[in-house]
Amino acid sequence: MSSYILIDNFMDQKNWWNELVTACAVIGEPFEIHCWSDEQIEISLALEYGHKLATTWQDGTVIRGIITKDFIRFLTKMPKPQDTLLYNKMIPFFTITFGSHLHSEHYGTEIIITKAAKGKESIVERVLKEVAPHAIVHRNIV
């Protein structure tokens, strides 16, 4: 089952994001973080877990690394950003891809789940039901 989630401006916590990452990220698989070039603090944070890639994206920086327990803990312990004027940010990173299982786009306001980790499907289902009042949730049941 794949799912698409687009949250609204009234989601005031990020526990749901943390739970989806924990349920979908697979230790040992690659991740990529995409930041805008002017997001120097965010780039520095991401570089603690990966390395810069050469890219043709002139206005951005791409960092790639391997998903570890420390990386997941870093993301899930991080507070929800306060600068929410343009986006109701859940995280400070423009994009994070977790292997081929989960994509967190537009600062965590759009999520694409392609596959939950084995045995974690019920967690994903529960979270999707919980966020439904503050999100568009589209499920592709295959």
N, C-alpha and C positions, 0 to 999 in steps of 0.2 A: 504494500500500500504506500503510495506517495501522497504527500499533503502540501498545501500552500497556505500560509498564515500571513495575514496583513493586519497588524494591530491598529487600533484607533488611538486618538490623543488622550484617552482617559485611563489607559493602562498605567497605573502608578507604581508598579513593582516589577521586578524581573525574575522572580522565582520560577515562573513558567519557562523562561528562556534557559535558566540554569538546568532545569529538569530535562528539557529537550536535548540540550548539549550532552548531559550526562547519559541520556538514553541512546543517543545516536552516534556520538564520537567513539571511534574505535582506537584504543591504544596501539601505537605502532604504525598507524596510517599517516599519510602526510596531511598537513594543513597549509592553507595560504591565508595571509592577512593582507588586505589591500587598504592603504591609507592614502589620503591626499598629501601631496608634497609639503604643504604647510602644517601638517599635523605632526610636528616634531616630537612632542611628548609621547604620542601614541606610537610613532615609529620606534622610538627608544624602548618603550615597553615591549613591543613585539619582537625587537631584536634580541631580547633576553631569552627568547625561545626558538629563534630561527635565524636565517640569514637572508640578506637582500638578493633578489633575483634580477638579472638583466631583463628589462621590459621595454616595449615600445610605448607604454603609457607615459606620456610626457608630463602629465600633471600629478603622477602618483608614484607610490613605492609599493612593491610587492615583496613580502617576506614569506619564506617557506620554511617549514620545520616538520618535526614528527610529533604527533599527538602523544603526550605523556600524562601521567597522573598529575604531575606538578603543573602542567599547562592547563589542564581542566580545572584544577583547584584555583589557579590564578584567575581564570575567567569567571568562575562561579562565585568567588569571594569578592570580586570587584564590585563596588557600589554602582548603582544606576547613575549615569551622568546627569548633571543638573542643567546642562545647556540643551534645552529641548525646544527652542524656538522654532527651528526648521523641521526637526524630527523629534518624536517622542523617544529619544534614544534609550536603548536598553544597555548598550555597550559603547565604548568610545571608538570602535573600529568600523570603518565604512563597510567592509566585507570580510567575512571569515568563511572559508570552505573547510569542512571537516571530511577529508577523504572524498568519497563519492556518496556519502550518506546524508549530509546536512549542509545547507548553505544559509548563512545568516547575512542578509543584505540590508543596506540602508540603516546601518547602526542598530541592527537587531529588530527593526520594525517589520521586515519581511523575512519569512523563513520558508525554505523549501526543504522538505524532508523526503528523501528518496528511499530510505530504509532505516528502521530502528535496529539497534544492536540486538543480536539473538537473545531472546528472553525478556526484552524490554518493551515489547509492543504494547502491553497493557498500560505502561507508564505513559507512552505517547498518546494513546487513546484517552486516558484520564485527563492529561494536560490539554488536549485539543477541546475536550468538553468544557473544561474550566475556563479557557480563554474565549470561548465562543461569544459571551456577552460583550466583549471588547475587541472583537476581531472578525474579519472575514476568514472563514476556514473552509477550504475546498479540499475534498478527499478524492483521490483516484484509487478506487478499490480494484485491484487486478488479481 
